[in-house]
Amino acid sequence: DEFHGNVTMEFQDSTSMRACSLILSWNSEVFTYLFSELRQGTVELKDFSKEVAVMFLESLYSGVVTVEKSQFREINKISHAFKVKWMVEKCTDAFTQFCESCSHDYTDMVFLFNE
């Protein structure tokens, strides 16, 4: 398809990187809509830290994501925002593991949700 050329991903710090719309679209119906219906060539990822946004994009290429407790909220947020089903499932699994390892006073669980 002609709409699967390279696209630009813009980050919070005003830097950007190029990505392949075909790979992004294969993982996400949101990206499919942005590229095929709206014909967008640039996607702003400014609601997420650059570190997490880059990790998110790299994960879409590799099919592998590691969800650390310190980044859980943002990874969960970005995977839901772009409707990446397999990544949402990984976040759910990670959340379950985090909860199983939480102390009885639940301070660790509060950490997962507080900003």
PLY file of the C-alpha trace (Angstrom):
ply
format ascii 1.0
element vertex 115
property float x
property float y
property float z
element edge 114
property int vertex1
property int vertex2
end_header
0.00 0.00 0.00
1.24 3.47 -0.82
0.42 4.89 2.63
3.06 2.69 4.32
6.08 4.88 3.74
8.23 6.23 6.52
6.59 8.48 9.10
7.97 10.83 11.72
7.45 10.28 15.43
7.83 13.46 17.53
8.80 13.37 21.22
8.38 15.63 24.28
11.86 17.10 23.89
11.08 18.22 20.29
13.33 15.54 18.80
11.98 13.03 16.33
12.72 9.71 14.68
11.53 7.98 11.57
9.47 4.80 11.72
7.85 2.43 9.27
4.10 2.93 9.15
3.58 -0.68 8.03
5.12 -2.06 11.24
3.24 0.45 13.40
-0.05 -0.25 11.62
0.40 -4.00 11.90
0.52 -3.62 15.70
-2.12 -0.93 16.16
-5.49 -0.07 14.68
-4.91 3.51 15.84
-1.80 3.80 13.69
-3.68 2.18 10.80
-6.35 4.85 11.10
-3.83 7.69 11.39
-1.89 6.61 8.32
-4.57 5.20 6.03
-7.62 7.31 6.84
-6.11 10.60 7.99
-2.95 10.27 5.87
-0.83 11.63 8.71
2.91 11.60 8.17
3.77 12.77 11.68
2.62 11.40 15.03
3.15 13.33 18.26
4.09 11.20 21.25
4.40 14.22 23.52
2.09 12.83 26.22
4.76 10.26 27.08
8.39 10.50 28.19
10.83 10.11 25.32
12.36 7.07 27.03
9.03 5.23 27.16
7.95 6.38 23.69
11.17 5.07 22.13
10.87 1.83 24.09
7.26 1.52 22.87
8.33 1.96 19.24
11.23 -0.46 19.61
8.84 -2.98 21.13
6.52 -2.69 18.13
9.46 -3.65 15.91
10.73 -6.49 18.10
7.46 -7.83 19.50
9.03 -7.83 22.96
8.37 -5.46 25.86
9.80 -5.48 29.36
7.51 -3.77 31.83
9.46 -2.42 34.79
7.56 -1.26 37.85
8.97 2.27 37.51
7.62 2.60 33.94
4.41 0.63 34.32
2.00 3.58 34.27
3.41 5.10 31.10
3.81 1.83 29.22
0.28 0.86 30.19
-1.00 4.29 29.12
0.74 4.30 25.72
-0.21 0.70 24.92
-3.87 1.51 25.68
-3.75 4.83 23.81
-2.59 3.11 20.62
-4.60 -0.08 21.26
-1.65 -2.45 21.02
-3.42 -5.58 22.22
-0.39 -7.76 22.87
1.31 -4.98 24.85
-1.82 -4.33 26.91
-1.81 -8.04 27.77
1.86 -7.83 28.83
1.00 -4.85 31.06
-1.87 -6.80 32.62
0.46 -9.73 33.30
3.08 -7.39 34.78
0.46 -5.71 36.97
-0.62 -9.11 38.29
2.99 -9.98 39.11
3.55 -6.59 40.77
0.42 -7.07 42.90
1.47 -10.56 43.93
4.78 -9.15 45.15
3.29 -6.11 46.93
3.64 -5.76 50.67
0.57 -6.13 52.84
0.25 -2.38 53.37
-0.23 -1.90 49.60
2.27 0.98 49.34
3.80 -0.72 46.30
0.40 -0.87 44.57
-0.19 2.83 45.23
3.15 3.53 43.51
1.81 1.93 40.33
-1.03 4.45 40.09
0.25 7.70 41.61
1.87 10.21 39.31
0 1
1 2
2 3
3 4
4 5
5 6
6 7
7 8
8 9
9 10
10 11
11 12
12 13
13 14
14 15
15 16
16 17
17 18
18 19
19 20
20 21
21 22
22 23
23 24
24 25
25 26
26 27
27 28
28 29
29 30
30 31
31 32
32 33
33 34
34 35
35 36
36 37
37 38
38 39
39 40
40 41
41 42
42 43
43 44
44 45
45 46
46 47
47 48
48 49
49 50
50 51
51 52
52 53
53 54
54 55
55 56
56 57
57 58
58 59
59 60
60 61
61 62
62 63
63 64
64 65
65 66
66 67
67 68
68 69
69 70
70 71
71 72
72 73
73 74
74 75
75 76
76 77
77 78
78 79
79 80
80 81
81 82
82 83
83 84
84 85
85 86
86 87
87 88
88 89
89 90
90 91
91 92
92 93
93 94
94 95
95 96
96 97
97 98
98 99
99 100
100 101
101 102
102 103
103 104
104 105
105 106
106 107
107 108
108 109
109 110
110 111
111 112
112 113
113 114
